[in-house]
Amino acid sequence: MMDHIKSYHLYQYWDNNKLVYTKEVHWLADKLKCYWLIDEIGRVIFQKLLAGYFNSFYCIQLLVHADCTAVITVGNEYDHIYFEHKINWTDCPIVGEPISFYLCKSGKYYCLMLPSEY
């Protein structure tokens, strides 16, 4: 089914058949207990991107603040910010240090991956 990306074990996002994510993204969500982040990217961020931005490469960054709020920033590879999405509360344990992802189009799918996998 997804033979155009041969080197990765991919998970298909349950609510959107165009979005897949790597084993490392799955591992990170499990380790940090933040599967909500994959949901937020899959249900909110991804829909905004498809509705208004037509690129094949996106940079997504989560930054959690000390007051347990967070912001997801979405832009391109040239540090141009498309939009920010605020999170009112999170229990993500990594505070003050951004967590980065890439979202890349490959065929008819978009693959969410860590920068080290690109």
Backbone as a printed PyTorch tensor [residue, N CA C, xyz], in Angstrom:
tensor([[[ 0.8100, -1.1880,  0.0000],
         [ 0.0000,  0.0000,  0.0000],
         [ 0.8560,  1.2550,  0.0000]],

        [[ 1.8720,  1.3330,  0.8720],
         [ 2.7190,  2.5100,  0.9430],
         [ 4.1410,  2.1460,  0.5520]],

        [[ 4.3070,  1.4690, -0.5590],
         [ 5.6220,  0.9900, -0.9520],
         [ 6.5410,  2.0890, -1.4580]],

        [[ 6.0180,  3.3070, -1.6620],
         [ 6.8640,  4.4090, -2.1160],
         [ 7.7510,  4.9460, -0.9970]],

        [[ 7.5070,  4.5840,  0.2450],
         [ 8.3800,  4.9140,  1.3720],
         [ 8.8320,  3.5840,  1.9410]],

        [[ 9.9190,  3.0580,  1.4600],
         [10.3240,  1.6910,  1.7740],
         [11.0930,  1.5380,  3.0880]],

        [[11.7340,  2.6000,  3.5750],
         [12.6370,  2.4280,  4.7030],
         [11.9790,  2.6500,  6.0590]],

        [[10.6980,  2.9330,  6.1080],
         [10.0510,  3.2290,  7.3660],
         [ 8.8980,  2.2830,  7.6460]],

        [[ 8.7170,  1.9910,  8.9200],
         [ 7.4770,  1.3600,  9.3720],
         [ 6.5440,  2.5290,  9.6650]],

        [[ 5.4230,  2.6100,  8.9780],
         [ 4.5300,  3.7490,  9.1150],
         [ 3.2230,  3.3450,  9.7770]],

        [[ 2.6800,  4.2800, 10.5240],
         [ 1.3580,  4.1440, 11.1220],
         [ 0.4260,  5.0760, 10.3650]],

        [[-0.7590,  4.5920, 10.0450],
         [-1.7260,  5.4520,  9.3890],
         [-2.5930,  6.0860, 10.4680]],

        [[-2.7390,  7.3970, 10.3820],
         [-3.5490,  8.1000, 11.3700],
         [-4.9980,  7.6490, 11.2520]],

        [[-5.6130,  7.3350, 12.3450],
         [-6.9230,  6.6860, 12.3740],
         [-8.0430,  7.5390, 11.7910]],

        [[-7.9410,  8.8500, 11.8570],
         [-9.0500,  9.7120, 11.4430],
         [-8.8250, 10.3720, 10.0810]],

        [[-7.6800, 10.0970,  9.4780],
         [-7.3550, 10.7600,  8.2270],
         [-6.4420,  9.8340,  7.4330]],

        [[-6.9450,  9.2540,  6.3730],
         [-6.1510,  8.2650,  5.6440],
         [-5.0400,  8.8650,  4.7940]],

        [[-4.9080, 10.1820,  4.7440],
         [-3.8070, 10.8210,  4.0160],
         [-2.5860, 11.0560,  4.8990]],

        [[-2.7470, 10.8980,  6.2000],
         [-1.6670, 11.1780,  7.1360],
         [-1.0980,  9.8790,  7.6940]],

        [[ 0.2130,  9.7300,  7.5830],
         [ 0.9360,  8.6190,  8.1940],
         [ 2.0320,  9.2020,  9.0670]],

        [[ 2.5180,  8.4150, 10.0110],
         [ 3.6260,  8.8750, 10.8490],
         [ 4.5640,  7.7130, 11.1160]],

        [[ 5.7870,  8.0670, 11.4090],
         [ 6.8450,  7.0680, 11.5420],
         [ 6.8240,  6.3900, 12.9100]],

        [[ 7.5710,  5.3120, 12.9670],
         [ 7.7230,  4.5660, 14.2150],
         [ 8.3520,  5.4400, 15.2970]],

        [[ 9.2520,  6.3270, 14.9130],
         [ 9.9040,  7.2200, 15.8860],
         [ 8.9270,  8.2500, 16.4550]],

        [[ 8.0210,  8.7540, 15.6390],
         [ 6.9820,  9.6640, 16.1370],
         [ 6.0760,  8.9060, 17.1020]],

        [[ 5.7290,  7.6900, 16.7520],
         [ 4.9170,  6.8440, 17.6290],
         [ 5.6500,  6.6080, 18.9540]],

        [[ 6.9270,  6.3140, 18.8890],
         [ 7.7380,  6.0800, 20.0930],
         [ 7.7570,  7.3380, 20.9660]],

        [[ 7.9510,  8.5050, 20.3570],
         [ 8.0000,  9.7610, 21.1050],
         [ 6.6640, 10.0250, 21.8050]],

        [[ 5.5710,  9.8530, 21.0900],
         [ 4.2460, 10.0640, 21.6790],
         [ 4.0150,  9.1070, 22.8420]],

        [[ 4.4790,  7.8800, 22.7120],
         [ 4.3320,  6.8960, 23.7800],
         [ 5.2050,  7.2650, 24.9810]],

        [[ 6.4430,  7.6240, 24.7360],
         [ 7.3790,  7.9540, 25.8210],
         [ 6.9220,  9.1850, 26.6030]],

        [[ 6.4240, 10.1970, 25.8870],
         [ 5.9930, 11.4290, 26.5380],
         [ 4.5300, 11.3910, 26.9720]],

        [[ 3.8400, 10.3020, 26.6420],
         [ 2.4090, 10.1740, 26.9340],
         [ 1.6320, 11.3370, 26.3110]],

        [[ 1.9490, 11.6200, 25.0620],
         [ 1.2850, 12.7490, 24.3880],
         [ 0.7480, 12.3470, 23.0140]],

        [[-0.0480, 11.2940, 23.0020],
         [-0.7160, 10.9230, 21.7490],
         [-1.6650, 12.0270, 21.3000]],

        [[-2.0720, 12.8660, 22.2380],
         [-2.9200, 14.0010, 21.8900],
         [-2.2500, 14.8850, 20.8450]],

        [[-0.9250, 14.9150, 20.8420],
         [-0.2010, 15.7410, 19.8700],
         [-0.4130, 15.2180, 18.4470]],

        [[-0.3770, 13.9080, 18.2740],
         [-0.6520, 13.3340, 16.9530],
         [-2.0930, 13.6440, 16.5570]],

        [[-3.0140, 13.5590, 17.5180],
         [-4.4090, 13.9140, 17.2360],
         [-4.5360, 15.3880, 16.8440]],

        [[-3.8660, 16.2510, 17.5570],
         [-3.9390, 17.6880, 17.2670],
         [-3.3820, 17.9800, 15.8660]],

        [[-2.2850, 17.3420, 15.5340],
         [-1.7150, 17.5190, 14.1930],
         [-2.6380, 16.9120, 13.1430]],

        [[-3.1610, 15.7310, 13.4050],
         [-4.0000, 15.0490, 12.4250],
         [-5.3650, 15.6650, 12.2160]],

        [[-5.9790, 16.1590, 13.2760],
         [-7.3550, 16.6470, 13.1740],
         [-7.4360, 18.1500, 12.9690]],

        [[-6.5050, 18.9230, 13.4980],
         [-6.5920, 20.3870, 13.4120],
         [-5.5490, 20.9510, 12.4540]],

        [[-4.2840, 20.7010, 12.7430],
         [-3.1900, 21.2840, 11.9630],
         [-3.2510, 20.8170, 10.5120]],

        [[-3.3710, 19.5210, 10.2870],
         [-3.3640, 18.9690,  8.9350],
         [-4.5140, 19.5290,  8.1040]],

        [[-5.6840, 19.6470,  8.7070],
         [-6.8400, 20.1850,  7.9840],
         [-6.6250, 21.6450,  7.5930]],

        [[-6.0220, 22.4320,  8.4870],
         [-5.7040, 23.8280,  8.1680],
         [-4.7050, 23.9160,  7.0170]],

        [[-3.7090, 23.0400,  7.0430],
         [-2.6990, 23.0560,  5.9910],
         [-3.3110, 22.7360,  4.6360]],

        [[-4.1310, 21.7140,  4.5730],
         [-4.7370, 21.3380,  3.3020],
         [-5.7090, 22.3990,  2.7980]],

        [[-6.3440, 23.1070,  3.7160],
         [-7.3220, 24.1250,  3.3220],
         [-6.6640, 25.4060,  2.8180]],

        [[-5.4570, 25.7260,  3.3030],
         [-4.9130, 27.0290,  2.9650],
         [-3.4840, 27.0910,  2.4850]],

        [[-2.7480, 26.0010,  2.5850],
         [-1.3330, 26.0150,  2.2170],
         [-1.0530, 24.7760,  1.3820]],

        [[-0.4370, 24.9510,  0.2610],
         [-0.2700, 23.8350, -0.6630],
         [ 1.1960, 23.5350, -0.9110]],

        [[ 1.9060, 23.2300,  0.1300],
         [ 3.3090, 22.8760,  0.0210],
         [ 3.4650, 21.3680,  0.1910]],

        [[ 4.6440, 20.8910, -0.0830],
         [ 4.9150, 19.4720,  0.1280],
         [ 5.8170, 19.2530,  1.3410]],

        [[ 6.1730, 20.3420,  2.0490],
         [ 7.0620, 20.2350,  3.1950],
         [ 6.6590, 21.2730,  4.2370]],

        [[ 6.4510, 20.8380,  5.4700],
         [ 6.0850, 21.7370,  6.5600],
         [ 6.9580, 21.4470,  7.7680]],

        [[ 7.2610, 22.4830,  8.5190],
         [ 7.9600, 22.3540,  9.7960],
         [ 6.9420, 22.6170, 10.9000]],

        [[ 6.8460, 21.6970, 11.8330],
         [ 5.8990, 21.8120, 12.9390],
         [ 6.6990, 21.7490, 14.2330]],

        [[ 6.4010, 22.6700, 15.1450],
         [ 7.1600, 22.7080, 16.3890],
         [ 6.2070, 22.9030, 17.5640]],

        [[ 6.3820, 22.0910, 18.5870],
         [ 5.6240, 22.2130, 19.8300],
         [ 6.5290, 22.8410, 20.8800]],

        [[ 6.0120, 23.8750, 21.5590],
         [ 6.7360, 24.4850, 22.6640],
         [ 5.7930, 24.5520, 23.8560]],

        [[ 6.1730, 23.8530, 24.9290],
         [ 5.3740, 23.8220, 26.1520],
         [ 5.9550, 24.8510, 27.1180]],

        [[ 5.0730, 25.6530, 27.6930],
         [ 5.4790, 26.6950, 28.6460],
         [ 5.3480, 26.1830, 30.0810]],

        [[ 5.9860, 26.8830, 31.0060],
         [ 5.9880, 26.4840, 32.4130],
         [ 4.5900, 26.4780, 33.0230]],

        [[ 3.6620, 27.2560, 32.4790],
         [ 2.2970, 27.2960, 33.0220],
         [ 1.3980, 26.2100, 32.4280]],

        [[ 1.9900, 25.2240, 31.7660],
         [ 1.2990, 24.0690, 31.1610],
         [ 0.4870, 24.4230, 29.9200]],

        [[ 0.6620, 25.6210, 29.3870],
         [ 0.1000, 25.9360, 28.0780],
         [ 1.1620, 25.6070, 27.0380]],

        [[ 0.7580, 25.5770, 25.7850],
         [ 1.7130, 25.2630, 24.7200],
         [ 1.2740, 25.9490, 23.4370]],

        [[ 2.1750, 25.9800, 22.4970],
         [ 1.8630, 26.5050, 21.1710],
         [ 2.5000, 25.5830, 20.1370]],

        [[ 1.7280, 25.2980, 19.0950],
         [ 2.2380, 24.5580, 17.9520],
         [ 2.4250, 25.5700, 16.8340]],

        [[ 3.6430, 25.6830, 16.3450],
         [ 3.9680, 26.6120, 15.2690],
         [ 4.1500, 25.8240, 13.9870]],

        [[ 3.5550, 26.3230, 12.9170],
         [ 3.6310, 25.6400, 11.6250],
         [ 4.1820, 26.6010, 10.5920]],

        [[ 5.2170, 26.1510,  9.8890],
         [ 5.8300, 27.0000,  8.8770],
         [ 6.4610, 26.1690,  7.7760]],

        [[ 7.3320, 26.8320,  7.0390],
         [ 8.0360, 26.1290,  5.9620],
         [ 9.5160, 25.9990,  6.3060]],

        [[10.2690, 25.4430,  5.3880],
         [11.6990, 25.2020,  5.6300],
         [12.5320, 26.4750,  5.6470]],

        [[11.9430, 27.5950,  5.2900],
         [12.6570, 28.8750,  5.2770],
         [12.3000, 29.7310,  6.4820]],

        [[11.7880, 29.1310,  7.5290],
         [11.4030, 29.7940,  8.7730],
         [10.2610, 30.7820,  8.6120]],

        [[ 9.4950, 30.6530,  7.5450],
         [ 8.2910, 31.4610,  7.3950],
         [ 7.1700, 30.7770,  8.1840]],

        [[ 6.5470, 31.4970,  9.1160],
         [ 5.4870, 30.9430,  9.9520],
         [ 4.1400, 31.1230,  9.2470]],

        [[ 3.4210, 30.0170,  9.0600],
         [ 2.0710, 30.0830,  8.4960],
         [ 1.0490, 30.4410,  9.5680]],

        [[ 1.1100, 29.7390, 10.6970],
         [ 0.1800, 30.0240, 11.7880],
         [ 0.6700, 29.3650, 13.0680]],

        [[ 0.0900, 29.8090, 14.1750],
         [ 0.3330, 29.2090, 15.4790],
         [-0.9950, 28.6900, 16.0240]],

        [[-0.9220, 27.5770, 16.7040],
         [-2.1020, 26.9510, 17.2910],
         [-1.8470, 26.8120, 18.7910]],

        [[-2.6970, 27.4460, 19.5940],
         [-2.4880, 27.4390, 21.0450],
         [-3.1590, 26.2310, 21.6990]],

        [[-2.4740, 25.6850, 22.6760],
         [-2.9720, 24.5760, 23.4850],
         [-3.1910, 25.1390, 24.8920]],

        [[-4.3990, 25.0440, 25.4040],
         [-4.7300, 25.6480, 26.7020],
         [-4.1150, 24.9230, 27.8920]],

        [[-3.9000, 23.6130, 27.7490],
         [-3.3070, 22.8540, 28.8470],
         [-2.6870, 21.5780, 28.3070]],

        [[-1.5270, 21.2320, 28.8400],
         [-0.8800, 19.9680, 28.5070],
         [-0.0590, 19.4830, 29.6870]],

        [[ 0.1070, 18.1800, 29.7440],
         [ 0.9740, 17.5970, 30.7630],
         [ 2.2610, 17.0610, 30.1350]],

        [[ 2.5760, 17.5280, 28.9410],
         [ 3.8110, 17.1170, 28.2730],
         [ 5.0030, 17.4680, 29.1700]],

        [[ 5.8850, 16.5060, 29.4410],
         [ 6.9650, 16.7380, 30.3980],
         [ 8.1410, 17.5680, 29.8850]],

        [[ 8.2080, 17.8420, 28.6080],
         [ 9.3300, 18.6430, 28.0860],
         [ 8.8910, 20.1000, 28.0240]],

        [[ 9.3950, 20.8950, 28.9510],
         [ 8.9980, 22.2910, 29.0870],
         [10.1460, 23.1880, 28.6530]],

        [[ 9.8250, 24.1900, 27.8250],
         [10.8060, 25.1910, 27.4400],
         [11.7490, 24.7870, 26.3220]],

        [[11.6840, 23.5640, 25.8850],
         [12.5450, 23.0740, 24.8030],
         [11.6530, 22.6110, 23.6500]],

        [[11.7870, 23.2140, 22.4820],
         [10.8860, 22.8520, 21.3790],
         [11.0810, 21.4100, 20.9040]],

        [[ 9.9610, 20.8030, 20.5210],
         [ 9.9600, 19.4800, 19.9020],
         [ 9.5660, 19.7020, 18.4510]],

        [[10.4190, 19.2910, 17.5260],
         [10.2020, 19.5820, 16.1080],
         [ 9.8120, 18.3390, 15.3220]],

        [[ 9.0120, 18.5780, 14.2870],
         [ 8.5750, 17.5400, 13.3560],
         [ 8.6330, 18.0960, 11.9500]],

        [[ 8.7310, 17.2200, 11.0000],
         [ 8.5340, 17.5750,  9.5990],
         [ 7.3040, 16.8330,  9.1110]],

        [[ 6.5670, 17.4880,  8.2470],
         [ 5.4370, 16.8620,  7.5820],
         [ 5.6920, 16.9870,  6.0880]],

        [[ 5.9310, 15.8530,  5.4300],
         [ 6.3600, 15.8580,  4.0320],
         [ 5.3870, 15.0620,  3.1780]],

        [[ 5.0880, 15.6050,  2.0040],
         [ 4.2300, 14.8900,  1.0710],
         [ 5.0530, 13.8430,  0.3260]],

        [[ 4.4960, 12.6480,  0.2300],
         [ 5.1250, 11.5680, -0.5200],
         [ 4.0090, 10.8160, -1.2400]],

        [[ 3.8880, 11.0490, -2.5160],
         [ 2.7860, 10.4470, -3.2610],
         [ 1.4760, 11.0480, -2.8140]],

        [[ 0.5260, 10.1920, -2.4580],
         [-0.7720, 10.7030, -2.0020],
         [-0.8490, 10.8360, -0.4820]],

        [[ 0.2550, 10.5830,  0.2190],
         [ 0.2960, 10.6480,  1.6690],
         [ 1.1460, 11.8180,  2.1420]],

        [[ 0.8870, 12.2290,  3.3760],
         [ 1.7510, 13.1560,  4.0940],
         [ 2.3200, 12.3850,  5.2680]],

        [[ 3.6290, 12.4180,  5.4200],
         [ 4.3060, 11.6610,  6.4620],
         [ 4.8420, 12.5890,  7.5350]],

        [[ 4.4160, 12.3680,  8.7790],
         [ 4.9050, 13.0980,  9.9300],
         [ 6.1370, 12.3630, 10.4560]],

        [[ 7.2480, 13.0770, 10.5910],
         [ 8.4980, 12.4410, 11.0200],
         [ 9.3000, 13.3990, 11.8920]],

        [[10.2690, 12.8470, 12.5750],
         [11.2120, 13.6670, 13.3290],
         [12.2730, 14.1880, 12.3740]],

        [[12.8670, 15.3410, 12.6560],
         [13.9040, 15.8820, 11.7580],
         [15.0580, 14.9140, 11.5190]],

        [[15.3970, 14.0880, 12.4890],
         [16.4890, 13.1310, 12.3190],
         [16.1530, 12.0390, 11.3040]],

        [[14.8840, 11.8990, 10.9450],
         [14.4660, 10.8800,  9.9820],
         [14.4070, 11.4140,  8.5590]],

        [[14.5530, 12.7050,  8.3910],
         [14.4120, 13.3050,  7.0640],
         [15.6020, 13.0070,  6.1900]]])
